[in-house]
Amino acid sequence: MILLAIRSAHCCVWAKFPLNRLLRQVHKYLSLAISIQLLLWTISGIYFSFNEIGDIRGSQYLVDQPVRDFNISGAVNLPQAQGISYFYRLDQLLIEAKTDEGAKFYQADGSPVEALSEDQARALVEQNTTLAVGTVSQITQAEAGAEYRGRALPLYRVEASAGDELVNVYVNPYSGKIVAVRSDAWRTWDFLWGLHIMDWNERDDFGNVFIRFFSILALISSLSGILLYFKIRRR
């Protein structure tokens, strides 16, 4: 009886040991493999949570414009649209028509609107922001990972400054609307966002193969750590 008990205990120990050792090895090497990315997720998450998204997008540089009255006289011939709205581009009254092909812009009499000149784009940014305005350039081609990605082209890029900080303001040349403001805070946010989603080039693909793979590894590492914790406690 004693011999059987010893053999039974001996077999139990060796039955448990390989599984515990396997869990330790899995948890150890998985944690090592994903530790750098976990650190990047943590650092970027801290930055995101401690910074207001409005400040990241440059809303602190924008100036609210007073509501201006306007009068419409006579019929205006416009293409079929889901909705129309009136707004001022500098001192010019324009119409925005939302169509199946996107937003279209017209003058108050229904004629197509002409693009802003570089001087007008500069004046518009001076009027609508608190920034010191510098040079103006036109963008006609998209670039991967650009500050203005996701915005319809062409655009004017107005280089401005807030103290010693370079701030780029992107303006739609037809509507005159400021579609993006890019400061150092945004550039830091964008860099960390690329690290966070593991899309280091375009920084837009949240479902890429790298983040899926590392997310699964992180899940396996967490589960193995939990199992190992409870197995050690039961011993």
SVG drawing of the C-alpha trace seen along z (x, -y; Angstrom):
<svg xmlns="http://www.w3.org/2000/svg" viewBox="-37 -91 49 93">
<polyline fill="none" stroke="black" stroke-width="0.4" points="0.0,0.0 2.8,-2.4 4.6,-1.6 1.5,-2.2 1.0,-5.5 4.5,-6.6 4.3,-5.6 0.9,-7.4 2.4,-10.6 5.5,-10.3 3.3,-10.0 1.2,-13.0 4.2,-15.2 5.6,-14.2 2.2,-14.6 1.9,-18.1 5.4,-19.2 5.5,-19.2 2.3,-21.3 3.5,-23.9 6.9,-24.1 5.2,-24.5 3.0,-27.3 6.1,-29.0 8.0,-28.7 5.0,-30.0 4.4,-32.9 8.1,-33.8 8.9,-33.9 5.6,-35.4 6.0,-38.1 9.5,-38.8 8.3,-38.9 5.5,-41.3 7.0,-43.4 8.3,-46.2 4.9,-46.5 3.1,-46.4 5.3,-49.3 4.5,-51.3 0.8,-50.6 1.1,-51.9 3.1,-55.0 0.9,-56.0 -2.3,-55.3 -1.0,-57.6 -0.4,-60.3 -3.8,-59.9 -5.6,-60.0 -3.8,-63.1 -4.3,-65.3 -7.6,-66.8 -8.4,-65.8 -9.6,-69.3 -6.1,-70.7 -4.5,-67.9 -6.6,-69.0 -5.7,-72.7 -9.0,-74.1 -7.2,-76.4 -5.9,-78.3 -9.2,-78.9 -11.3,-82.1 -15.1,-81.9 -16.6,-84.1 -19.8,-86.1 -23.0,-85.1 -23.6,-87.1 -26.9,-87.9 -27.5,-87.4 -30.4,-87.9 -31.3,-85.6 -33.2,-87.2 -34.4,-85.2 -34.2,-81.5 -30.8,-79.7 -30.2,-76.9 -28.4,-74.1 -27.9,-70.4 -30.0,-67.8 -28.7,-67.8 -29.6,-66.2 -29.2,-69.6 -27.8,-73.0 -26.3,-75.6 -25.0,-79.2 -21.7,-80.4 -19.2,-83.2 -15.7,-82.7 -14.0,-85.9 -16.6,-88.4 -18.1,-86.3 -21.4,-84.4 -21.2,-80.8 -23.6,-77.9 -22.6,-74.3 -24.7,-71.6 -24.3,-68.0 -24.6,-65.7 -24.0,-62.0 -20.5,-63.0 -19.7,-64.9 -19.9,-68.6 -20.1,-71.1 -19.6,-74.8 -21.3,-77.7 -21.5,-81.4 -24.7,-83.0 -26.1,-83.3 -25.5,-79.5 -22.3,-79.8 -19.3,-77.6 -17.0,-79.0 -13.4,-79.9 -10.5,-78.6 -8.9,-81.0 -5.6,-82.6 -2.6,-82.1 -3.0,-85.6 -6.7,-84.9 -5.8,-81.6 -3.3,-83.6 -5.9,-86.2 -8.5,-83.5 -6.1,-81.9 -5.2,-85.3 -8.9,-86.0 -9.8,-82.6 -6.9,-81.8 -4.6,-83.4 -1.5,-82.2 1.3,-84.2 0.9,-83.3 3.9,-82.6 4.2,-81.0 1.5,-79.3 1.8,-76.3 -0.6,-74.1 -0.9,-70.4 -2.3,-68.4 -1.0,-64.8 -1.6,-62.6 1.3,-61.2 1.3,-58.1 1.1,-59.1 0.8,-62.9 -0.6,-65.3 -3.5,-66.0 -4.4,-62.4 -8.1,-61.8 -8.8,-65.3 -9.9,-66.0 -7.3,-67.5 -6.3,-70.0 -5.5,-71.9 -3.6,-75.0 -1.0,-74.5 -0.4,-77.7 2.7,-77.5 2.1,-79.5 3.6,-79.7 2.5,-79.9 5.6,-81.3 8.4,-79.0 6.1,-76.2 5.4,-75.4 1.7,-74.9 0.5,-73.9 -3.1,-75.0 -4.8,-73.2 -7.5,-75.0 -9.9,-73.8 -9.4,-76.3 -13.0,-76.2 -14.9,-76.3 -12.3,-78.3 -12.8,-76.0 -10.0,-75.1 -10.0,-71.3 -7.0,-70.5 -4.6,-72.2 -1.3,-70.3 0.9,-71.3 3.7,-69.5 1.1,-68.1 -0.7,-66.5 2.6,-65.2 3.5,-63.5 0.0,-62.1 0.2,-60.8 3.6,-59.2 2.4,-57.5 -0.8,-56.4 1.3,-54.7 3.2,-52.8 -0.1,-52.0 -1.8,-50.4 1.5,-49.1 0.9,-50.8 4.2,-52.8 3.8,-54.2 0.3,-55.3 -0.9,-55.2 -4.5,-54.5 -5.0,-50.7 -6.2,-49.6 -6.8,-46.0 -3.4,-45.2 -1.8,-41.7 0.8,-43.0 -1.6,-44.3 -3.8,-41.2 -0.9,-38.9 0.5,-40.8 -3.0,-41.1 -3.4,-37.3 0.1,-36.9 -0.9,-39.3 -4.1,-37.4 -2.2,-34.0 0.4,-35.6 -2.3,-36.9 -4.2,-33.7 -1.0,-31.6 -0.1,-34.0 -3.5,-33.6 -3.4,-29.8 0.1,-29.7 -0.9,-31.9 -3.8,-29.6 -1.8,-26.4 1.0,-27.8 -1.6,-28.8 -3.2,-25.3 0.2,-23.7"/>
</svg>
